Amino acid sequence: MAKLIVEVSKYVMMILLALYTFDAFRVLRPKLPEEVKNGIWKRQIVLIYFVHLDGFLVIYAATDDIRMVAFYFAQVALNTLILICYYLIYRNASKSIGNNMCMLLSVGFVMLTRLSFEKAVRQYLIAVAAVVIAAFIPVIIRKTSGLRRLSWLYAAVGIAALLAVLIFGRTSYGAKISIAVAGIAVQPSEFVKILFVFFVAGMLYENTDFTRVCVTTAAAAAHVLILVASRDLGGALIFYVTYLVMLYVATRKLFYFAGGVLSGSIAAVIAYNLFAHVRVRVLAWQDPLSVIENEGYQICQSLFAIGTGGWFGMGLYEGLPNKIPVVEQDFIFSAIAEELGSIFALCLLMVCVCCFLLFFNIAMQMRDQFYKLVALGLGTVYGFQVFLTVGGVTKFIPSTGVTLPFVSYGGSSLVATMMIFAVIQGLYLLRQDEGNKNGEKKRETGKRKTGFDAEIQDLA
């Protein structure tokens, strides 16, 4: 009976997520009537709950563990709390972003529970704390006008946090990426990404002359170099690309962007020659089968998992995802592809792409240059991290050891991504406020014109 449930379940989950993904892009169509959008968002909520329920029905059938039932309802309560926050408290928030976040979290919890119940429980507790923290961020963004004046404070805090990791951090897989705070491992670079975006936006939103660009570049380079010294090259790459994109959009000078790409290419060659673990990852990327017993083992197992799963997957608990080292963090996309299928994994990736497009849409529509750059920077951070994760596990690029936001196991990544989404929601609310103010101005202008016309008629 359990085998039948697993077999039917994978097709149901695939169809449900495919429908959700279709709706996620359909709602982006311009000039779509508001009642149609509301209907799509409500249908998305139903699909979120059904995907989640389907996954946990299989988990319970496979484990016969009553704890899974309690854990399922705890997650339902968390999703409901998020939806209440963005449907009732912040009524004008982006429903698409809120729904996508819940879907990614739900898929992540299903897969983490299947891989490691203990880690899934820890992830859940961190998610609850993250939701509480993030709930206050939109109103802070909306009501606080002095954020743009704290640029050097963002840089000072960010550089100090990265230096603390460099000096006191723990070494993991050849890199110093975390530090113990009250017995809890924290990865400061995840939070410094947000401060870094605010710093760059604060420096470039008003003034982009050569001196200002040089000063900003020097401070940005300090962030990147500290990460390189810590051997957190994946994090350094995210910071570097984010800065290049923000600099190009702020200045509109292709020279800066081309120079940055050239400098980055030279730096990559230097890093290859300086760091042994970089050479190991490049070797594993070039020909993993030739070093399958050592350097190439992880990527080979990832490719085997994706290939074994095929388009429709093996079904939950029918694959061997735990053969992939660190599968819950860096390679969870491979585990999803193996057991839920490549179609399901591609749909999940498209939901991430939808989030990226929503971020950039908000950036393009913001009139305030500071907030425009913030939305652009955070969108780049999110989108490039997804690219690095999926590209690494599929051998498109060398593995960089970064997580898939909301889906992979990792407390710091989860909290930071939740904060990024909350900042974007705050910017979405600001955009709504800008639109309302412009509408009021147009109405007032129309009234004044009407009154003037009436006076002319009276004089006549």
Stockholm file with secondary structure:
# STOCKHOLM 1.0

chainA/1-460         MAKLIVEVSKYVMMILLALYTFDAFRVLRPKLPEEVKNGIWKRQIVLIYFVHLDGFLVIYAATDDIRMVAFYFAQVALNTLILICYYLIYRNASKSIGNNMCMLLSVGFVMLTRLSFEKAVRQYLIAVAAVVIAAFIPVIIRKTSGLRRLSWLYAAVGIAALLAVLIFGRTSYGAKISIAVAGIAVQPSEFVKILFVFFVAGMLYENTDFTRVCVTTAAAAAHVLILVASRDLGGALIFYVTYLVMLYVATRKLFYFAGGVLSGSIAAVIAYNLFAHVRVRVLAWQDPLSVIENEGYQICQSLFAIGTGGWFGMGLYEGLPNKIPVVEQDFIFSAIAEELGSIFALCLLMVCVCCFLLFFNIAMQMRDQFYKLVALGLGTVYGFQVFLTVGGVTKFIPSTGVTLPFVSYGGSSLVATMMIFAVIQGLYLLRQDEGNKNGEKKRETGKRKTGFDAEIQDLA
#=GR chainA/1-460 SS CHHHHHHHHHHHHHHHHHHHHHHHHHTTSTTCCHHHHHHHHHHHHHHHHHHHHHHHHHHHHHHCCTHHHHHHHHHHHHHHHHHHIIIIISTTSCHHHHHHHHHHHHHHHHHHHHHCHHHHHHHHHHHHHHHHHHTTHHHHHHHCCCGGGCHHHHHHHHHHHHHHHHHHCEEETTEEEEEEETTEEECHHHHHHHHHHHHHHHHHSSCCSHHHHHHHHHHHHHHHHHHHHTTCHHHHHHHHHHHHHHHHHHHCCHHHHHHHHHHHHHHHHHHHHHCHHHHHHHHHHHCGGGGTTTTTHHHHHHHHHHHHHTTTCCCTTTSCGGGSTTTTTTTHHHHHHHHHCHHHHHHHHHHHHHHHHHHHHHHHHCCSHHHHHHHHHHHHHHHHHHHHHHHHHTTSSCCCCCCCTTTSSCHHHHHHHHHHHHHHHHHHHHHHHHHHHHHHHHHHHHHHHHHHHHHHHHHC
#=GC SS_cons         CHHHHHHHHHHHHHHHHHHHHHHHHHTTSTTCCHHHHHHHHHHHHHHHHHHHHHHHHHHHHHHCCTHHHHHHHHHHHHHHHHHHIIIIISTTSCHHHHHHHHHHHHHHHHHHHHHCHHHHHHHHHHHHHHHHHHTTHHHHHHHCCCGGGCHHHHHHHHHHHHHHHHHHCEEETTEEEEEEETTEEECHHHHHHHHHHHHHHHHHSSCCSHHHHHHHHHHHHHHHHHHHHTTCHHHHHHHHHHHHHHHHHHHCCHHHHHHHHHHHHHHHHHHHHHCHHHHHHHHHHHCGGGGTTTTTHHHHHHHHHHHHHTTTCCCTTTSCGGGSTTTTTTTHHHHHHHHHCHHHHHHHHHHHHHHHHHHHHHHHHCCSHHHHHHHHHHHHHHHHHHHHHHHHHTTSSCCCCCCCTTTSSCHHHHHHHHHHHHHHHHHHHHHHHHHHHHHHHHHHHHHHHHHHHHHHHHHC
//
